[in-house]
Amino acid sequence: MRTSPIGVAVIGAGMAGRSHAYAYRAATTVFDDRLPAVRLVAIADTNQQFAADAAHRYGFARAETSWQALAAADDIDAVSVVVANSLHREIVEGLLAAGKHVLCEKPLAGDLADAEAMVDAAARSDLVNAVGYTFRRSPAVSAIREQIRPGSLGKPLHFNGHYWCDYGCDPRAPISWRYRGGPGSGALGDIGSHLIDVAEYLCGPIEAVSGGTLRTVVPERPVPLAAALGHARVEVSDQTQPVDNEDIATFTATFATGAVGSFSVSRVAFGLPNSLGFELFGETGAATFDLARPAEFLFCDGAPSSVTQGYRHVLVGPQHPYIDRGLPMAFPGVGHGNTEFFTYQARAFLEQVAGLEGLPPCPTFADGLHTMRLIQAIADSAAANGQRVSVTSTEQRRESRLTAGVAV
């Protein structure tokens, strides 16, 4: 068990990078006091202004403009990688080679081949590797999972989920890395990866997908004249560039348990800035969750008599995961949200780095690779007019390449 301080850094000073930075700052304020001291060392971003501002706001000692500076630093032990997906592989492989523990944002990589290489690189080290599926840290989602596992809902039958956002609605929103890449790297990879992980977190692994549909609504976007923080609007030029990936994705899925799933993902859902939600139906009960009301969920089972049978409104409180000692005011109805999800994730990652047993461990690069295979299967289904695609087929393709001596 580690007792010396843990030096942490973040690569990427955008809105998600800032969430990681805040989370590291707050990680020692939640749960027990066994975690070693956390030193907030550096934030790196190619935009020096963004890096300096984030370092100042969240109390990090310095700002850097390259990931290589963090890899070479002796005072950094663990790093969050929160940059464009296509950059993940080079940075992660460099950090692992430099002996740093890595928490990489989802999706794991820009494409399946890069994800496979990152898993291989992690397997060659004894370092912690983690992927950022923050909704696993939702107290409400985790509370629903705790009801599924002992069978309180009976066998899961149907998961119906959506993740709808509106950041792509405006056709004058500037082109960025989110609009570049092949099929599956748009709304499906950006926000759909979260929804897929939530579904499997609750219902187990997906074994096949069908009915894949990918649709691009805005075919080209203007070139920005200044750097944008997250989805912020900036002045744009008259020049445009093509959008390479999807604005909307839909598909159905079959879980290994026999349950079925229906999924809808969009970055052009007008009026919904960040709307993740699902309904889960089991043989003897059901549950629903809406991110717009993150500190509550609806639950229905056969316990009440038929006179009062129906959905019950459950306020998340200390009897549910993460709330006791996870909030300054651990009381039902107080409320919480994305900031806490990132804090609990950072705490779990740091506990793994320190060799402590506490919170559920973070999903690994292998879990991130599994999601990438699912995304590829959905894209393959869409290319084949909705044909059913087995998720294992992507693994079989990889094995055949390895057998043939083709590098991945």
C-alpha positions in Angstrom: 0.0 0.0 0.0 1.3 3.4 -1.0 1.7 6.1 1.7 3.7 8.7 -0.2 1.9 11.6 -1.9 0.5 11.0 -5.4 1.4 13.6 -8.0 -1.4 14.1 -10.5 -1.7 15.9 -13.8 -4.3 16.4 -16.5 -3.7 16.6 -20.3 -6.5 18.7 -21.8 -7.9 21.9 -20.4 -11.3 21.7 -22.0 -14.6 21.2 -20.2 -14.0 17.5 -19.5 -10.3 18.2 -18.6 -11.5 20.8 -16.1 -13.9 18.2 -14.6 -10.9 15.9 -14.0 -8.9 18.7 -12.5 -11.6 19.6 -10.1 -12.1 15.9 -9.2 -8.5 15.4 -8.2 -8.7 18.5 -6.0 -11.8 17.1 -4.3 -10.9 13.4 -4.1 -9.4 13.6 -0.6 -12.5 15.3 0.8 -14.8 12.4 0.3 -15.1 9.0 2.0 -12.4 7.9 4.5 -9.0 9.4 5.1 -6.8 6.5 4.0 -5.8 8.1 0.7 -2.3 9.5 0.6 -1.9 13.2 0.0 -2.6 14.3 -3.6 -0.3 16.8 -5.1 -1.9 18.9 -7.9 1.1 19.2 -10.2 0.3 20.2 -13.7 -2.3 20.8 -16.5 -1.1 20.5 -20.1 -2.8 21.9 -23.2 -1.5 23.0 -26.6 -3.4 26.2 -25.9 -1.3 27.9 -23.3 -4.0 30.3 -22.2 -6.4 27.4 -21.5 -3.8 25.4 -19.6 -2.8 28.4 -17.4 -6.3 29.3 -16.6 -7.3 25.8 -15.6 -4.1 25.4 -13.5 -4.9 28.6 -11.7 -8.6 27.9 -11.1 -8.1 24.4 -9.7 -4.9 24.9 -7.8 -2.3 23.0 -9.9 1.3 24.1 -9.5 2.1 24.7 -13.2 0.8 24.8 -16.8 2.5 23.0 -19.7 1.9 23.0 -23.4 2.9 19.4 -24.2 2.1 16.0 -22.9 5.8 15.1 -23.3 6.6 17.5 -20.5 4.3 15.6 -18.1 5.7 12.2 -19.2 9.3 13.4 -18.4 8.4 14.9 -15.0 9.6 13.1 -11.9 6.9 14.6 -9.7 4.0 13.2 -11.6 2.6 9.7 -10.9 -0.9 9.6 -12.4 -2.3 11.4 -15.4 -5.8 11.9 -16.9 -5.8 12.0 -20.7 -8.7 14.3 -21.8 -8.0 15.3 -25.4 -9.3 14.5 -28.9 -9.9 10.7 -29.3 -7.4 10.4 -32.2 -4.6 11.6 -29.9 -5.2 9.1 -27.2 -3.0 6.3 -28.4 0.3 8.2 -28.8 -0.1 10.0 -25.5 -1.2 7.0 -23.5 1.6 4.8 -24.9 4.1 7.5 -24.0 2.8 7.9 -20.5 2.8 4.2 -19.8 6.4 3.9 -21.2 7.3 6.8 -18.7 5.9 4.8 -15.8 2.7 6.9 -15.3 -0.7 5.5 -14.2 -3.3 6.5 -16.8 -7.0 7.4 -16.7 -8.1 7.9 -20.3 -11.4 9.5 -21.2 -13.9 7.6 -23.3 -14.1 6.5 -26.0 -10.8 4.8 -25.5 -9.4 5.7 -28.9 -10.1 7.2 -32.3 -10.5 3.8 -33.9 -10.4 0.1 -33.0 -6.8 -0.5 -34.1 -5.6 2.2 -31.7 -7.7 0.8 -28.9 -6.3 -2.6 -29.4 -2.7 -1.2 -29.3 -3.4 0.7 -26.1 -4.7 -2.5 -24.4 -1.6 -4.3 -25.5 0.6 -1.5 -24.1 -1.1 -1.5 -20.8 -0.8 -5.3 -20.6 3.0 -4.9 -20.8 3.1 -2.8 -17.7 2.0 -3.2 -14.1 0.5 0.3 -14.0 -3.1 1.2 -13.4 -5.0 1.7 -16.6 -8.6 3.1 -16.5 -11.2 4.5 -18.8 -13.6 7.3 -17.9 -17.1 6.0 -17.7 -18.4 8.4 -15.2 -22.0 7.4 -15.1 -21.0 4.2 -13.3 -20.5 6.6 -10.4 -24.0 7.9 -10.4 -25.6 7.0 -7.0 -29.0 6.5 -8.7 -27.7 4.3 -11.5 -25.6 2.3 -9.0 -28.7 2.0 -6.7 -30.7 0.5 -9.6 -27.9 -1.9 -10.3 -28.0 -3.0 -6.6 -31.6 -3.9 -7.1 -30.9 -5.9 -10.3 -28.1 -8.0 -9.0 -30.0 -9.8 -6.2 -33.0 -10.2 -8.6 -35.4 -7.6 -7.2 -36.6 -6.8 -10.7 -36.4 -10.4 -11.9 -34.6 -11.2 -15.0 -33.9 -8.1 -17.1 -36.0 -8.2 -20.3 -35.7 -4.8 -22.0 -33.4 -1.8 -21.7 -34.5 1.3 -23.6 -32.0 4.1 -23.5 -31.2 7.4 -25.0 -28.5 10.1 -24.9 -29.7 13.2 -26.6 -27.7 16.5 -26.8 -28.1 19.6 -28.9 -24.5 20.8 -29.3 -24.6 20.0 -33.0 -28.0 21.7 -33.8 -26.6 25.0 -35.0 -25.0 24.5 -38.5 -22.8 27.5 -37.8 -21.2 25.7 -34.8 -17.5 25.4 -35.8 -15.9 22.2 -37.1 -13.8 20.5 -34.4 -12.3 17.1 -33.7 -15.7 15.8 -32.7 -16.9 16.1 -36.3 -13.9 14.3 -37.7 -13.3 10.5 -38.1 -15.1 7.7 -39.7 -18.6 6.2 -39.0 -19.2 5.6 -35.3 -16.8 8.3 -34.2 -19.4 11.0 -34.0 -22.4 11.1 -31.7 -22.1 7.3 -31.2 -18.5 7.4 -29.9 -18.8 10.7 -28.2 -21.9 10.2 -26.1 -23.2 6.8 -27.2 -20.2 5.1 -25.6 -21.5 6.3 -22.2 -25.0 5.0 -22.9 -23.6 1.6 -24.0 -21.5 1.3 -20.9 -24.5 2.2 -18.6 -26.6 -0.5 -20.4 -23.9 -3.2 -19.9 -23.2 -2.0 -16.3 -26.9 -2.8 -15.6 -27.7 -5.7 -17.9 -24.4 -7.4 -18.7 -22.5 -7.7 -21.9 -24.1 -7.2 -25.3 -23.4 -10.0 -27.8 -24.9 -8.7 -31.0 -26.4 -5.5 -32.5 -29.0 -5.0 -35.3 -30.7 -2.2 -37.2 -27.7 0.1 -37.1 -28.5 3.5 -38.5 -26.0 6.4 -38.7 -27.2 9.8 -40.1 -25.4 13.0 -40.7 -27.8 16.0 -40.6 -25.2 18.8 -41.0 -22.8 17.8 -43.8 -20.3 20.6 -43.4 -19.3 23.2 -40.7 -17.4 26.5 -40.7 -13.8 26.7 -39.7 -13.3 28.6 -36.4 -11.2 31.7 -36.2 -10.3 31.1 -32.6 -9.9 28.2 -30.1 -13.1 27.1 -28.5 -13.5 25.8 -25.0 -15.8 22.7 -25.2 -18.9 23.5 -27.2 -18.5 27.3 -26.8 -19.4 29.4 -29.8 -16.5 31.4 -31.4 -16.2 33.5 -34.5 -16.1 31.5 -37.7 -14.9 32.0 -41.2 -16.7 31.6 -44.5 -14.7 28.5 -45.2 -16.3 25.2 -44.4 -15.0 21.6 -44.0 -17.0 18.3 -44.3 -18.4 16.5 -41.3 -17.0 13.0 -41.4 -19.2 11.2 -38.9 -22.8 10.8 -37.6 -25.1 13.3 -35.9 -27.6 10.6 -35.0 -27.3 6.8 -34.3 -29.9 4.2 -33.5 -29.6 0.5 -33.1 -31.0 -2.5 -31.2 -29.0 -5.0 -29.2 -29.2 -8.5 -27.7 -27.6 -9.1 -24.3 -25.9 -12.3 -23.4 -28.7 -12.8 -20.8 -31.3 -12.8 -23.6 -32.5 -9.3 -22.7 -33.0 -6.9 -25.6 -32.0 -3.2 -25.9 -33.1 -0.2 -28.0 -30.8 2.7 -28.2 -31.0 6.3 -29.6 -28.2 8.8 -29.7 -28.1 12.3 -31.1 -26.1 15.5 -30.9 -28.8 17.4 -32.8 -31.7 16.9 -30.3 -33.0 20.5 -30.2 -33.5 21.9 -26.7 -31.8 19.0 -24.8 -28.2 20.0 -23.8 -27.4 16.8 -22.0 -30.2 14.3 -21.8 -29.3 10.7 -20.8 -32.0 8.5 -19.6 -33.3 4.9 -19.7 -36.1 2.6 -18.8 -35.3 -0.9 -17.6 -38.0 -3.6 -17.5 -37.6 -6.9 -15.7 -39.8 -9.9 -15.2 -41.1 -8.6 -11.8 -40.2 -4.9 -11.7 -38.9 -1.8 -13.5 -36.7 1.3 -13.0 -36.2 4.5 -14.8 -33.5 7.2 -14.6 -33.2 10.7 -16.1 -30.0 12.7 -15.9 -32.0 15.9 -15.7 -33.0 14.7 -12.2 -29.8 12.9 -11.2 -30.5 12.6 -7.5 -33.6 10.4 -7.9 -35.0 7.5 -9.8 -38.3 5.7 -10.3 -38.8 2.2 -9.2 -41.7 -0.3 -9.5 -42.0 -3.9 -8.1 -44.6 -6.2 -6.8 -44.2 -5.3 -3.1 -47.3 -2.9 -2.7 -50.8 -4.3 -3.0 -52.7 -3.7 -6.2 -54.4 -0.7 -4.6 -51.2 1.3 -4.5 -49.1 -0.6 -7.0 -47.1 1.7 -9.4 -43.9 3.6 -9.8 -42.3 5.0 -6.6 -40.3 8.2 -6.6 -37.0 7.4 -4.8 -34.8 10.3 -3.6 -31.2 9.2 -3.4 -29.8 9.3 0.2 -27.2 7.8 2.5 -28.7 4.3 2.1 -27.6 4.4 -1.6 -24.1 4.1 -3.1 -21.6 7.0 -2.8 -23.8 9.4 -0.7 -22.6 8.6 2.8 -19.4 10.6 3.3 -19.5 11.3 -0.5 -21.4 14.6 -0.1 -20.8 17.4 2.5 -24.5 17.2 3.3 -25.3 13.5 3.0 -29.1 13.7 3.1 -31.9 12.7 0.7 -33.0 15.5 -1.7 -29.8 17.5 -1.3 -28.9 16.9 -5.0 -25.7 16.2 -6.9 -24.6 15.8 -10.5 -21.8 15.3 -12.9 -19.2 17.0 -10.7 -19.6 14.4 -8.1 -19.5 11.6 -10.6 -16.0 12.8 -11.7 -14.9 13.2 -8.1 -15.9 9.6 -7.2 -14.2 8.3 -10.3 -11.0 10.2 -9.5 -11.1 8.9 -5.9 -11.5 5.3 -7.2 -8.6 5.7 -9.6 -6.3 7.2 -6.9 -7.3 4.3 -4.5 -6.1 1.9 -7.2 -2.8 3.8 -7.6 -2.3 3.7 -3.8 -3.2 0.0 -3.7 -6.2 0.5 -1.5 -9.5 -1.4 -1.4 -12.5 0.9 -1.3 -14.7 2.1 -4.1 -15.4 -0.2 -7.0 -12.4 -0.1 -9.3 -12.4 1.9 -12.5 -13.2 0.1 -15.8 -10.0 -0.8 -17.6 -8.7 -0.3 -21.1 -10.0 -3.7 -21.9 -13.5 -2.5 -21.0 -12.9 0.5 -23.3 -11.8 -1.8 -26.1 -15.0 -3.8 -25.7 -17.1 -0.6 -26.2 -15.0 0.2 -29.3 -15.8 -3.2 -30.7 -19.5 -2.6 -30.1 -19.2 0.8 -31.9 -17.5 -1.0 -34.8 -20.3 -3.6 -34.9 -23.0 -0.9 -34.9 -21.1 0.9 -37.8 -20.9 -2.4 -39.6 -24.6 -3.0 -39.1 -25.4 0.4 -40.5 -23.1 -0.2 -43.6 -25.0 -3.5 -44.2 -28.5 -2.0 -44.1 -29.1 -2.9 -40.5 -27.9 -6.5 -40.7 -27.3 -8.3 -37.4 -23.6 -8.2 -36.4 -22.0 -10.3 -33.6 -19.8 -8.3 -31.3 -17.3 -11.2 -31.2 -16.8 -10.8 -34.9 -14.5 -7.8 -34.3 -12.4 -9.8 -31.9 -12.2 -12.7 -34.4 -11.0 -10.3 -37.1 -8.3 -9.1 -34.7 -7.2 -12.7 -34.0 -7.1 -13.5 -37.7 -4.8 -10.5 -38.2 -2.5 -11.6 -35.3 -2.4 -15.1 -36.7 -1.4 -13.7 -40.1 1.3 -11.6 -38.5 -0.3 -8.3 -39.2 0.5 -5.6 -36.6 -2.4 -4.1 -34.8 
